[in-house]
Amino acid sequence: MSETVVRYFVGDRPAPALPDLDRGLAYGDGLFETVRAHRGRMHWWPGHWQRLQRGAAMLRMALPDEDRVLAEATQLLDGRDAVLKLIVTRGSGGRGYSPADASVPDWTLSSHALPSSPAGGLHLRWCDTRLALQPALAGIKHCNRLEQVLARGEWNDPAIHDGLLCSSEGDVVCATAANVFVLRDGAWLTPRVDRCGVAGVCRAWALQALPAREARLAVTDVEAADAVFLCNGVRGILPVARLGARTWQPHPQVVALQHRLAAEHPAFATEVS
Amino acid sequence: MSETVVRYFVGDRPAPALPDLDRGLAYGDGLFETVRAHRGRMHWWPGHWQRLQRGAAMLRMALPDEDRVLAEATQLLDGRDAVLKLIVTRGSGGRGYSPADASVPDWTLSSHALPSSPAGGLHLRWCDTRLALQPALAGIKHCNRLEQVLARGEWNDPAIHDGLLCSSEGDVVCATAANVFVLRDGAWLTPRVDRCGVAGVCRAWALQALPAREARLAVTDVEAADAVFLCNGVRGILPVARLGARTWQPHPQVVALQHRLAAEHPAFATEVS
């Protein structure tokens, strides 16, 4: 798709634009999902919707009707491969920060071109930006993303594909827009997301598929790993080839995981060379 | 004013609505100011604009032209007393979190009725929500305000006017929408805002006027204080009468400060009974 189309809704009704005094704009008071669409169908939708439900429970906000969202997204996608982005905010109103009077969610749908994945694996850097520890917002995909914006703004070199972030306590958490897995002493590990970070839908798949376990990881755990990959629900499994001065050759376990993802989930078949 | 009016701008131009893909909505990637307007003039505007400039420098984003903002706000206010809210976002675009391609800020102006202040002082509570430590975003008034929304959502009792928040390390930081000052052993103290919290424009005035000094404050410092007040740029100096079970009588130093504010800044003259 060459052009991005955005549609707006208030509760059950289409709207011409975002309503005045929307709390998503005012406070980042909302949630979002970025979904890989394959031939017009939203892949891993149950995982995305469940994360929205967890987020809505933590923020104590309402979600729109799931069937309505699916119907509108399907119409917007019109059979195409694309990235479908859904933003749901708490709606408009309330006096200042108080959420008490905002009960009808505003939501938007937009479709975007699928990103291409670099041949030969990702090149990463370490970000200086640290993620604050906030268990009340951890794991969910809320719209307070200034830390990710600051981190992604640290470099402009197009040869660097993403950056790894540590928490304010120094443990490795994630990339700016993906989860991270490392192979260490024969075991697959991924950082916990109970104090910061997002519980990705592809992360959930990889945790079961490898299998892997959650752990607190130090910078040295990543740099000494035998293999590293990133993953997210849009791009699937992304092998890491370089992190600063450290390089990795393609690892057979990561290649196998990519093929397994493509076999089980044909939406990702084009990602395997 | 009975109705809220919102105006939208993209860089130098008026716009009918918030542009599609605005990063304020997507990520809370923006800043805001809430200004007391007196007879159509924005009070403490230099302090508000300087905080915007500090925020823009920390987020590395552009601001609109100050004279243009002032002219549009003055027109919107039309000589009235009101609260003027300005939101400035990084603008639209960029690939994902990357801010590289967003260089023209989107901004909105809205005017709202002035809030009334309770006679007899504020009743406060302690919030359970903790503020995460994030020095890269501390002090500025950015649009990532989910912590404040969660904190303000902890109570619905209209007899409670605001809540005090502690950081994740347990030191007292602020109320959900105001700074806090305490009189302790004859000295006025207010929490530092170098790891979380907002550097309020009325806080800056009170720091000089009392004078007060910045400190790390424990919960017991507040509960054992001889006097407590909140302050912000819209409502001025707000004496605290109750915090949970603790009560305070009106303190002559707080009453004197209110009268001094009203004398030096007639915008606040109506707040003194």
Interface residues (C-beta under 8 A of the other chain):
Chain A: T4 V6 P16 A17 L18 D20 L21 D22 R23 G24 L25 A26 Y27 G28 D29 G30 F32 L59 R60 I87 T89 R90 G96 Y97 S98 P99 A100 T108 S110 T129 R130 A132 L133 Q134 A136 L137 H142 C143 N144 R145 L146 E147 Q148 V149 L150 A151 R152 G153 N156 S168 T176 A177
Chain B: T4 V6 P16 A17 L18 D20 L21 D22 R23 G24 L25 A26 Y27 G28 D29 G30 F32 L59 R60 I87 T89 R90 G96 Y97 S98 P99 A100 T108 S110 T129 R130 A132 L133 Q134 A136 L137 H142 C143 N144 R145 L146 E147 Q148 V149 L150 A151 R152 G153 N156 S168 T176 A177
